[in-house]
Amino acid sequence: MSYANSNWKQYFKFQQKIWCEMTTMHDPFKQEIAELIYNELIIISSELNVEFQTKQEDIYKMLTIPPEFSFGQAALPCFQFAKTFRQAPNKIAQKLSENLNKKNKKFVKEVACINAYLNFHCNFNQCANQLALDFSSNTYFHKNLLQDNEKEKIVLEYSQPNTHKAMHVGHLRCLVLGDSVANLLEYIGNKVVRATYPGDVGTHVAKVIWYLTHPTKKDLPTQNKTQWLGQIYAEAVDAFKAIEKTEKEAKVKQDISEILHQLNNKSGNYYNLWKETREWSLEELRNIYHWLDTKFDTWYFESECEAPSKELVKRKYAEGVFVKDNGAIGLDLSEWKLGFAMLLKSDGNGLYLTKDIDLITKKFSDPEVTKSIIVVDSRQKLHFQQLFKIAEIMGYPQATKSVHLSYETVNTEDGKPFSSRQLNGLQLFDLKNKMEQKVTTDYLDRYKGQWSETEIEDTAKIITIGALKYGMLRVDNNTQINFSLEEWLKLDGETGPYLQYVHARCSSILEKIGSPTNSSIELNEIQEHELVFLLSQFNEYALQAGLQNRPSILANYLYDLAKSFNRFYENCPIKNATDNIKNSRLHLVKCAKQAISEGLKLLGIPAPARM
């Protein structure tokens, strides 16, 4: 079944939402339409002696698409011109279509008038030739998608793992989402400072240090240190539950207070133990980031914000920015329906918000930074509303544009939340090893003797990363995810391995049949037209994914593109086609390979040459 008959209406509904938000005229098909319409309306306004103020860029943004592929690939409603020209919209559309069909056009084949709409049919051969040229020269993937005055320098904070805990698959969503958002923001033209903010102090750390030294001192391991530490954290949580509301609770609280005191003062046996075990966690984090090819420009730590944040609050209180209420220092935000934001408790201790105030001042210390985006799950909504409002009141205008990029949780296959406390989620490297072994057994063992062991291992790693990242990114940020190892590793369906397999298929075709020559492209089949049109939409989707901080937009587009390619491959023979048809189709294969590769790269997913 063709794309026009199966998925076009879904595509139509989505495009209705995004085409009106384009910022630059980067699509040659639509750019030609905007120029043709603009010039023709100037002529009409002169004939009627009326003032016409609509810009060419405005017409570009007005373009939508028809509800059926056969109706055309772009449409312009003429209602907005009726008042200016004092004519019925359908008459304006009729006149424009008659005049435009007489003119020379490159990417537009035909203009049809349907009531008050102009429908534009693409010249697919011209579009394909231009696309192949732009893809081959790599200019397509380096276009200006934002106006210069729209480009920003953004501090993007994501991945805030706690040390002294097990990092499981549930923690991956924040990391994978943030990494892809950073890629997309850079792709559309912004500068991005990638920042991580590990939680290396606080009650959860003090509990682990207490459990390692009470009630019986634990011997530290010499190997598998972070796995052991994750087990210790779960045991510490259980131990604390057992002493709640017992005679031992008061003594334990004193111990915890002493541990926190040493950590704050950076001295003592507890502090030394904290430093050693903290480094275990940080080394594990560095290994995880290396495995997933994630790089950060800046590492912030909660421990580094602890002392300066308290001093900052005290200083701002002395300056009259903050107020005191029952001994606590904070800010009354009830005017904005955000309640009272406490920054220092009556005992002088800070909170998460206290440290975040210090952190955001560090981010905005660079005058070129125009926005802070913080990727944290949706449960912290009020926290960040208070944070940005306080930063604004403190004199940071960038805070008004700052964003809490929220996301929903990752659950087990039966819908239960993952938890470090309960150890119900596989620790990441355990999961990595399990998935890579399954990939090797199910897909790659057949290549033993043909491929080197290194290539098999590398491909297993690539497929595992593709499965995890695409599984995290294909759904909208505000939708919960149920992790399924079996489903996410399938080579068919909406999975990362499916997209990687289509990329490998493209590579295999080009390797076996050969690369296309520079001769012109001629396309006759509907599957070829659909594929060309979808390929031409890559930047539309990448732009919107970047503007909306929603990688799922691009992920879903890539899935549609991969399905379109497979329909083309099944219905349009390549190897035994005549020379010109074969060459034209090889161009489409090459373009599809490039688009999928570039798209996967923006999602942070490697694209294997074979699998």
N, C-alpha and C positions, 0 to 999 in steps of 0.2 A: 504494500500500500504506500502511496507516495506521501511525502511530507505535506503537500498541499491538502490532501484529503484527511490526514490523521492528526497532525499536531499544529496546523496553521492557526486554528482559532485560539488555542492556548497561547501561541506565540503572539498573535494579534493583540490579545488582552494585555499581555505583558508589555509589548512595545507601545501601546497606547499610553502607558504610565511613564515610560522612560524617554521617548523621543522628544517630548516637549522640554526636557531638562538639559539638552545638549548645550555645551558652552562654546565650542569652536566649530567652524565648518570644515570638518576633516574628512567627510565622506564625499568622494567626487560625484557620485550619482545624485545625491541630494544637493550638493553644491551647485551642480549644473541646473537642477530644477529651480533652486532659489534665484540664480542669476537670470534664467529665462523669464521667470514670473516677474521678477523685479523690473527688468527692462521693459517688458510688455505693459506692466501697470504704469510705468512712467509715461509711456506713449499714450495710453488711454487717459491718464490724468491731464496730459497736455491737450488732447483733443476735446476733453470736456471742460477744460479750464478750471480744474479743481486742484487743491493742494493735497499732495500725497506724501506722507511722512514715514511710512513703514520702511524699515531698512531691510537690506538683503538678508542680514543675520536673523531678523525677526521672521522672515518667511521660512528660512531654514528650520527654525524652531517650531513653526506652525505645522510642519509636515508630520503626517501620521501614516498609517498603512491600511490598506483595504482589508476587509475581513476574510477574503479568499485570495489565495496566491494567484489564481487565474485572473483576478480583477486588476492586478498590477502590484508593484512592490513599494509604491509610495503614493500618498494621497494628500490633497490640499483642500480643506473646506473653504469656501468662498464667502461665508456669512459675514466675516469681519470686514469685507470690502463694500458691503451693500450701502452702508451709511455714507461712506466717502464718495462713492460714485452715483449714489441715488438711483440704484438699479437693483432688481431682484438678484439674489445670489446665483440662481440657476442660469440667468442670462449672462452674468459676468463669467461664469464657468464655461458656458457655451462659446462665448466670444474668445476667451483665452485658449480653449482647446483648438478652435479653428485656426487661430493665428499661429499657435505654437507648432502645430503639425506641418505648417508650411516652412518652418525654419530648419536650418541645419543643426543637427544635434549629434552628440557623441555617445553619451551613456544612456540617453533616453531614446527608446525606439519609437514609442507611440504615446499620445496623450488622449485619454478618453474622458468624456464628460458624462457623469452619472448624477442627475439632478444638480445639486449645488456643490458637487465634489469634482475635482480633477484627479483622475487616476493615471499614474505614470508607469508605463511598462519599461522594464530595464532592457537595454541592449546587452544581453549576457555575454556576447562575444567580446565586445569592447571592454565590458567590466572585467571579464576574466583576463584579458590581455594586460590591462592596467594593474590588476591585482597581482598577476604573476611577476610583472616588472617590479612593483613595489615590494613584494615579498622577497624576490631574488636579490634586490639591492639592500634589503633590510630597512628601507626607509619607512615602510608601513608601521613597524613596531617602534619607531622613534618620532612619531608625529606629535605636534603640539596639541594636546587635548584640552588644555586650560589656557585662558587668557593670562597674560603676564600678571595682571592685577589680582588674579584669582589664586595664584600660586602662594603656598605658605611654607613656613618652617615649623614642623610639628614635633613635639616630644611625645612619642608613643610608648607608653609603659604597659608591659604585659609580662606574664609569667612571674608571679609573686609567690614562689614555693616556700614553704616553711622548712627550715633546717630541722634536723632531729626527727623527721617523719619519713614515712615511706611515700615515694612519689608513684602514683598508680595511673591507670589509663584515664581516669576522670580528670586528672590535672592537665592532660594533653590539650583539652579544648582551648583553654586560655592561651597556651603557647602557640598552637597551630593557627588559631584565629588571629592573634596579634601579628604573627609573622607574615601571614598572607595580606592582612590589611596594610602592613608596612610596604610590602612589595607593590601593592596596587596604588598606594598613595605616591610612591616614587615613580611608578610607571606613567601616571597621568601628569606628572610634572612638579610634585612637591619635594621639599627636602624633609627627610625624616631622621630624627635622632631616636634610635631604638634603645629602650631602657628596661632593665629588669630590677625588681625590688624584693629580694628575698627577705622573709621574716625570720631573722636569726636571734631575736630576743622575745621575751614575753613569758606568760605563765606556762605555755605548752613546753617551752625549753626548760624552764625551771623544774617542771614536773619530771622531765627525763633525767636531769642532773640529780634531782632528789632520789629518784628510783635507782640510779646507778650507785648511789652512796648510802642509801637507806632502804629497807631496814638492815639489809646485809650488803656489803660492798661487792659489786660485780666485777669480775675480771674482764678486761677489755679484750676483744678478739684481735687476731692478727690477720684475718682474711674475711671476705664477705662482710665488711664492716657496716655498710649502709643497710644491707638486708637485716643484719642483727639489730641495728639501731631502730629500724622500723618495728621490729618485734618488741623491743624494749619500750617504745612509745605506747604500743597497744597494751602491754602489761602494766605500764605506769598508770594509764587511764583506769584500768580495772582496779588497781591498788587504791587509787584515790576514791573511787566509788565505794570501796569496801570500808573505808575509815570515815566516810561522811556521817555526821551526827553521832559520832562515838567519842569517847574520852581522848582518843589519840588525835582528833582533828586539830585542836588548838596547837599542839606541839608541832604537827606537820606544817601548819601555817607559819609558825615561827621559822621553821627550817627553810620554807620557800622564801620568806621575807629576807633571810640571810643570804640565800643564793642570789636573789635579785639585787641585793645590796652589793655583793661582790661583782656581779656583772656590770653594774652601773659604775663602780669604782675601778673596774679593770684590774683587780688584784685578788689574790687568795687562791686556795686549792680548787674551789668550785669554778672560778674563772679560768684556771688553767685547764681543767677538764672540759669546760665549755669550748675553749679555743681548739682543743684537739678534736673533739667530736664534731664541732662546726665544720672543720676543714674536711672531714670525711664526707659530710653532706655536700659541701661546695664542689668537691672533686667529682662526686656523682653527678651533680648538676652540669658541670663542664662536659662530662662524658655524654650525658643525654643531649645537650645542645650540639655537641660535635656530631653525634649519630644522626640527628635530625637536620644538620647543616644550618643551625640557627646561630646568628652572631649578634652580639649586643655592643653598641657604642659606649654605653654607660651602665655600670653596676652601682645601684644605690643599695644601702643596707639599713634595715630598721635600727640596728645598733648605732649607726652613725648619726641618726636623726634624734636619738633619745635625748641627750643632754642639750644640744642646741635648740630643740623644739621647745623645751621648758623655758629656756632663757628668752626665746623669741616671744613667747606668750606673756612672760612677765614684763618684758620691755614694752610690748604693745598695750598692756594693761596700764603701765605707767604713763603712756602717751594718750590714754583715754580712748583707745580703739575698742578694748574689751571691758567688760564689767564684772563685778563680783556678786555672786548670789549664794547666800548661805555658806560662805567660805570657798565656793568653787568659782573659778574664773572661766568666762566664756563670752558668748554673744547671743543676744536675744534676736532671733530671726523670725519671730511670730508675724512680723509685717509681711513676710513672704510665705507664711504658712509652713515654716520649717522648724518651729519650736525653738527651744533653747539649746544651743550647741555648746556643750561643756568641753573645755580644753585642758583645764587643770582641776583635778579633784581637790576637795578640802584638805586632804593629806599631802598635797603637793605633787602627786603622781599624775602623769599624763595618760592619754588614751591613744587609740589608733589615729583619731582625727588630729591630735596634737602633732604627731610625727608627720602626718600627711600635709599639714600646713607648712612645716619646715621643708618638706620635700618639694612642694609646689613652688615655694620661693626659690629653691635651687634651680628648678626647671626654668623659671621665668627670669633668672638672673642674666640669661642671654637675651639682649634686646631684640634679636632677630626672631625669636620664638613667638609665634602668633597664636598657638593653641596647644593645649595638652589633651591627649586622648588616653584614658585609662581603661584597660580591658580587665574587668572584674565581673563576677557573676551578679545576677539581677537582685540578689538579696541585699546588696549594699546601695540601693538607689538613694535613700535619704542621706546616707553618709556623704555621698559625692555632691548631692544638691547643696548640702551645708558647706562642704569644702569649697566649691566654686564660688558660692555667695560670699563666704568669709574672705577668700582671696581677692574678690572684686572690691569689697569694702576696704581691704588693706592697701588698695591702690594698684592692683594688677588688672588692667583692662582686658588682657588676653583671656582672663577667666570667664568672661561672658561668652566666649566662643568655645570654651573647653567642653569636653564630652566624656561622660561615663559610658563607654561602649559595653553594654551588658550582654550577657548570654545566659542560657539556661544550663542546667546540670547534665552530666553524663551518667546514665544509670546502667545497671546490669541488664542482661537480655530480658529478665522478667520484671524490669522496671524499678528495682531497688537501688537507691543511691550508693555509689561507691564511698568507702570510708576508710581512712587510715587508722581510725580507732579500732574498727572491727576487722581490719585486714581482709575485707571481702573483695578487694580488687587486686589483681595481679600487679606486683611491682613491675615497673616499666621494663627493666632488662630481662626479667623472667618472661614477660609477655613478648618482648622482642625475640627472644630465643625460641619460644614456642611457635610463634607465627612463622619465623624463618624456616624452622624445621618442617612445618606443614607445607609451606610453599615449595620447599625442595622436594619433599616426598610426593606431593600431588602434581607438580608441574615440571620440575627440573631434573629429576632423576633420569628421565628418558634421554637426556642429552649427555649423560656421562660417557666419556670416550670421544665425544664430538667437541664438547666445550672443556675448557680448563676448569680445574676446581675453583680457581680464583673468580672466573666469570660466573660460575654457578652461585658462589657465595655472594658476590656483589649483586647479582640479579635478584636473589632471594631477599637481600636487604632492601633493594629498590622497590620491589613489589610490596614488601611489608610496610614501608614508609608510605607508599601510594595508597594502600588500603586504609591505614590509620588516618592519614591527613584528609583524604577525600571523604571518608566517613564522617569526619568532624566538620567538614566545610560544606557539604552538599545541602545541608538543611539550614534554614534561616536561623540567625543568632538567637531568636526568642523562642525556639522550639527545643524541647528536651530531646536528648539522644539516648537510645538504647543500644549499647555496644554489643555486637555479635561477631565473634571471630570468624565463624563459618560464613556468614552472609557477606561480610566486608571483603573477604578474600576471593569471592567468586569472580570468574572471568567473564560472566555475562551479567546483565543487569546494571543498575546504577552504582558502580563501584570504581575505585581508583584503578585496580588491575584491569578492568575493562577498557578504560581510556588508554592505559599504558599498552595494552594488547593492540588496540587500533593503531597507535603510534608505531609499534613494532611491525605491524602488517604493512603500513605505508613504507617503512624502511626496507622491508623485505622485497616489496614490489619494485622499488627503485633499484635495489641491488641486483635483482634477477633480470629485470627487463631493461634497465638503464635509465639514465636521467633524460629529461626532455630537452629538445633543441630550442633555439630561439625563434623558430617559425611561428606564425600567428596561430591563435587558438580558435577553433570552430566547435560550437556546442549545439546539439540538436535535441537531446533527451531531457525530459523533465527532471530526472534525478541529477543531471549535470547542472541545470539551472538552479535547483534548490541548494545544491552544495556551494555553488559560487556565491549565491546570495547570502547564505549563512557565513561563509568565509569573510565576506565583505563587512559583516556586522561585528567582527571581533572587537574593534575599538569602542563600539557603542556599548558593549557589555562591560568591557574592562573599565571604561570611564564611569559608568553608573555604579559598578561594584566598588570603585574607589571613592566616589562622591558619597555613597551611602554607607561605607564601611561594611559592606555585605559581600564577602567572597562567594556566598551561595549563588549570587547572580551569575558570576562567571563559571562556577562549577556546573550549574545546570545548563548553561549555554554549551559548554564543552561536551556534555553528555548528548545534547541534541545534535551537535556537530558530528560526534562520533557515530551516532545512529544514521545521520544523513550520509556520511561517508560509506558506511556498510551497505546502505541501499544502493548507492551509486556503484559500488564494487560488485554487487550481486547482479545488477541490471545492465551494466555498461562494460562489456568485455574489453580488456586492454591488450593482452598478449597477442591475440590473433586479429586485432582490428587493423584496418588499413593505416598506412603510415601517418597521415595527417590526424586521423581520429585517435590513433594510439598516442601520438605526441601530445595532443590536446588533453587527453585523459591523464597522461603522465604529469602534466602541469598541475592538474587538480590534485593528484596524489601528493606531489611535492608541496603544494600550498597547504593541504590538509595536515601533512606531517609538521610543517612549520607552525601552523596555528595551534595545533594540539600541544606541541612542545613548548611554545611560548606561554600558552594558557596554564599548562601544568607548572611551569616555572613560577608563574605568579601565585599559584597555590602552594608553592614550596615543594612540589612533587617532581622527582627526577623522571625522565622519559627514556626508557631502555631502547636500544637499537634492535634487540631481539629478545624474545621470551617464549 
